[in-house]
């Protein structure tokens, strides 16, 4: 997709506006699609506690055998080059208008896109993976908000007050969403852990406890979605600037180099994730099994093993 867009632009068809529009839509629709597909996956499991709302991204992409993980990874891999090209063009526009945000807007965009790919490719399965996952998720939000702030300043420097206002609202809403992420991660994590144990029969929850846990997951998901949508909107609004960069300055075409490098990095990460999928899955499953054994007592483990033997015997019969 990115290669096709580059070919169209290189033919001089004035189609550079495709880049920010596609980049923003990929982030927004890909993120939302990941959560809704995950909801349908959970609803297919009869043991999953009801009701089921929307789970936050970390849990939606946790199971490497399910499609939400790969939808989100593909989304971030595509978003990365579109964002870097857009930001590189915005830097050219900033230099043309004497704005001081040129280098910053490009740097924060690159870091935001890289963290997005990283968080999608590093599922939570053990202590190291969970820490890395949360750091990269925080980096995506922090760098993305800083990108939106610089983009708002750029619009003000160009005298485009309408776009500046939209971007200001975006980074404020994204900052609120980031706060929801910070304060909502603990209750959501605790709730998800109990819901998993309830589904496995390890920990029985009352209907009210299930509802509270599902709401905590939904609140965290709303915070994450708010951040992603606001960043995506800021990228889309760059459609008002990229034309000036491409047609008004020769260095605008150099931005495509950043896009190609970003696309190559994303493809390498995606390919690595595909090759290491089985190893990641085994590691995550072992962690889950260890937690279950620690939660159950020795007697309960023996009871479960005995029940499993009865099931196997019935199946053989």
C-alpha positions in Angstrom: 0.0 0.0 0.0 2.7 2.4 1.0 4.7 1.6 -2.2 1.7 2.3 -4.4 1.2 5.7 -2.7 4.8 6.6 -3.3 4.6 5.6 -7.0 1.5 7.8 -7.4 3.1 10.8 -5.8 6.4 10.4 -7.8 4.3 10.6 -11.0 3.5 14.1 -10.1 -0.3 13.7 -9.8 -0.6 16.0 -6.8 -1.8 13.1 -4.7 0.3 13.9 -1.7 -2.8 14.5 0.4 -3.3 10.7 0.3 -0.5 10.3 2.8 -1.8 12.1 5.9 -5.4 11.0 5.2 -4.5 7.3 4.9 -2.1 7.5 7.8 -4.7 8.9 10.2 -7.5 6.6 9.0 -5.3 3.6 9.3 -4.6 4.4 13.0 -8.2 5.3 13.9 -10.0 2.5 12.0 -7.2 -0.1 12.8 -7.3 0.6 16.5 -11.1 0.5 16.7 -11.3 -2.5 14.5 -8.8 -4.4 16.8 -11.0 -3.8 19.8 -14.3 -4.8 18.1 -12.8 -7.9 16.5 -11.5 -8.9 20.0 -15.0 -8.4 21.4 -16.4 -10.8 18.9 -13.6 -13.3 19.7 -14.4 -13.1 23.4 -18.2 -13.5 22.8 -17.5 -16.8 21.0 -16.1 -18.3 24.2 -19.1 -19.6 26.2 -17.1 -19.6 29.4 -16.2 -15.9 29.1 -18.0 -13.9 31.9 -20.8 -11.8 30.6 -21.4 -8.9 29.9 -18.6 -8.2 27.4 -17.9 -4.6 26.5 -14.6 -3.6 24.9 -11.3 -4.7 26.3 -8.2 -2.5 26.3 -5.6 -3.0 23.6 -3.1 -4.9 25.7 -5.6 -7.7 26.3 -7.1 -7.5 22.9 -3.7 -8.3 21.4 -2.5 -10.6 24.1 -3.3 -13.9 22.4 -0.9 -14.3 19.5 -3.2 -17.0 18.0 -6.1 -14.6 17.5 -6.5 -12.1 14.7 -6.7 -8.9 16.8 -3.0 -9.1 17.6 -2.1 -9.2 13.9 -4.6 -6.6 12.9 -3.1 -4.1 15.4 0.4 -5.0 14.4 -0.3 -4.5 10.7 -2.1 -1.2 11.5 0.9 0.2 13.3 3.4 -1.0 10.7 1.4 0.8 8.0 0.8 3.9 10.1 4.6 4.4 10.8 5.8 5.3 7.3 2.7 7.5 6.6 3.3 9.4 9.8 7.1 9.9 9.2 6.5 11.2 5.6 3.7 13.5 6.8 5.9 14.9 9.6 8.9 15.3 7.2 6.7 17.4 4.9 5.5 19.4 7.9 9.1 20.1 8.8 9.6 21.6 5.4 6.5 23.8 5.8 7.8 24.9 9.3 11.1 25.9 7.8 9.4 27.8 5.0 7.3 29.8 7.6 10.1 30.4 10.0 8.4 28.2 12.7 10.7 26.7 15.4 8.9 23.3 15.6 10.3 21.8 12.5 12.9 19.4 14.0 10.7 18.7 17.0 7.6 17.7 15.0 9.6 15.3 12.9 11.4 13.7 15.9 8.2 13.2 17.9 6.4 11.7 14.9 9.2 9.2 14.4 9.3 8.2 18.1 5.5 8.0 18.2 5.4 5.7 15.2 8.3 3.5 16.4 6.7 3.1 19.8 3.4 2.1 18.2 5.1 -0.7 16.2 7.0 -1.7 19.3 4.0 -2.0 21.6 2.1 -4.0 19.0 5.0 -6.4 18.4 5.7 -6.9 22.2 2.8 -8.7 23.8 2.4 -9.0 27.5 3.4 -12.5 28.5 6.0 -12.3 31.3 7.5 -9.6 33.5 10.0 -8.3 30.9 7.5 -8.3 28.1 4.9 -6.5 30.3 7.3 -3.8 31.4 8.5 -3.2 27.8 4.9 -3.2 26.5 3.9 -0.6 29.1 6.9 1.6 28.4 6.3 1.6 24.7 2.6 2.3 25.2 3.4 5.3 27.3 5.9 6.4 24.7 3.4 6.2 22.0 1.0 8.4 23.9 3.6 10.9 25.2 5.4 11.4 21.9 2.0 11.4 20.0 0.7 14.2 22.2 3.9 16.2 21.8 3.5 15.7 18.0 0.0 17.1 18.2 1.2 20.1 20.3 3.9 21.0 17.7 1.4 20.5 14.9 -0.9 23.0 16.6 1.9 25.5 16.9 2.8 25.0 13.2 -0.8 25.8 12.2 -0.7 28.9 14.4 2.5 30.1 12.8 1.0 29.6 9.3 -2.0 31.7 10.3 -4.4 28.7 10.0 -6.4 29.3 13.1 -9.1 26.7 12.4 -6.6 23.9 12.1 -4.7 25.2 15.1 -7.9 25.1 17.2 -8.7 21.5 16.0 -5.2 20.3 16.9 -5.3 22.1 20.3 -8.6 20.3 21.2 -7.0 17.0 20.0 -3.9 17.2 22.2 -6.0 18.2 25.2 -8.4 15.3 24.7 -5.4 13.0 24.1 -3.8 14.2 27.3 -7.0 13.4 29.3 -7.0 10.0 27.6 -3.4 9.5 28.7 -4.4 10.3 32.3 -7.2 7.8 32.1 -4.6 5.2 30.9 -2.3 6.0 33.8 -4.9 5.7 36.5 -7.0 3.1 34.9 -4.3 0.5 34.2 -4.3 -1.0 37.7 -8.0 -1.5 38.2 -8.4 -2.8 34.7 -5.4 -5.2 35.1 -6.7 -6.5 38.4 -10.2 -6.9 36.9 -8.9 -8.7 33.8 -6.8 -11.1 35.9 -9.9 -12.1 38.0 -12.1 -12.5 34.9 -9.5 -14.9 33.3 -9.4 -16.9 36.5 -13.2 -16.9 36.7 -13.4 -18.2 33.1 -11.0 -21.0 34.0 -12.9 -21.9 37.1 -10.1 -20.8 39.5 -11.8 -17.8 41.0 -15.6 -17.4 41.2 -16.9 -13.8 40.8 -20.3 -12.4 41.6 -22.3 -10.7 38.7 -21.6 -7.3 40.3 -17.9 -8.0 40.5 -17.9 -9.1 36.8 -19.7 -5.9 35.8 -17.2 -3.7 37.7 -14.3 -5.5 36.1 -15.8 -5.1 32.6 -16.4 -1.4 33.2 -12.8 -0.9 34.3 -11.6 -2.6 31.1 -13.9 -0.3 29.1 -12.7 2.8 30.8 -9.1 2.0 30.0 -10.1 1.1 26.4 -11.8 4.5 26.1 -8.7 6.3 27.3 -6.5 4.4 24.8 -8.9 5.0 21.9 -9.1 8.7 22.7 -5.4 9.0 22.4 -5.2 7.1 19.1 -8.2 9.0 17.5 -6.8 12.4 18.5 -3.4 11.6 17.1 -5.0 10.3 13.9 -7.1 13.5 13.5 -3.9 15.6 13.9 -2.3 13.6 11.1 -5.3 13.9 8.8 -5.3 17.7 9.2 -1.8 17.8 7.8 -3.6 17.6 4.4 -3.7 21.4 4.6 0.1 21.6 4.7 1.7 18.8 2.7 0.9 20.3 -0.7 3.1 23.4 0.1 5.9 21.1 1.1 5.9 19.1 -2.1 5.3 21.8 -4.6 6.9 24.7 -2.9 10.3 23.2 -1.9 12.5 20.6 -3.5 13.4 19.1 -0.1 9.8 17.9 0.2 10.6 14.9 -2.0 13.3 13.9 0.5 10.6 13.0 3.0 9.9 9.9 1.0 13.3 8.5 2.1 12.1 8.7 5.7 9.0 6.8 4.7 10.9 4.1 2.9 13.2 3.6 5.9 10.2 3.5 8.3 8.4 1.0 6.0 11.5 -1.2 5.9 11.8 -1.2 9.7 8.1 -2.0 10.1 8.4 -4.9 7.7 11.4 -6.3 9.5 9.6 -6.1 12.8 6.4 -7.7 11.3 8.4 -10.5 9.8 10.3 -11.1 13.0 7.0 -11.2 14.9 5.7 -13.8 12.5 8.8 -16.0 12.8 8.8 -15.8 16.6 5.1 -16.1 17.0 5.2 -19.7 18.3 7.9 -19.0 20.8 6.1 -16.0 22.1 2.9 -18.0 22.4 4.5 -20.9 24.3 6.1 -18.4 26.7 2.8 -16.6 27.4 1.0 -19.9 27.9 3.6 -21.1 30.4 3.3 -17.9 32.3 -0.5 -18.3 32.5 -0.2 -21.9 33.6 2.3 -21.0 36.3 0.0 -18.4 37.6 -2.9 -20.8 37.7 -0.9 -23.4 39.6 0.2 -20.8 42.2 -3.4 -19.6 42.6 -4.8 -23.1 43.0 -3.7 -25.2 46.0 -2.1 -28.5 45.6 -5.4 -30.2 46.4 -7.3 -28.2 43.8 -4.7 -29.0 41.2 -5.0 -32.7 42.0 -8.8 -32.4 41.6 -8.5 -30.7 38.3 -6.0 -33.4 37.1 -8.4 -36.1 38.2 -11.3 -34.4 36.4 -9.2 -34.2 33.3 -8.4 -37.9 33.4 -12.1 -38.7 33.7 -12.8 -36.6 30.6 -10.0 -38.3 28.7 -11.3 -41.7 29.8 -14.8 -40.8 28.6 -13.5 -39.6 25.3 -11.6 -42.8 24.8 -14.6 -44.9 25.7 
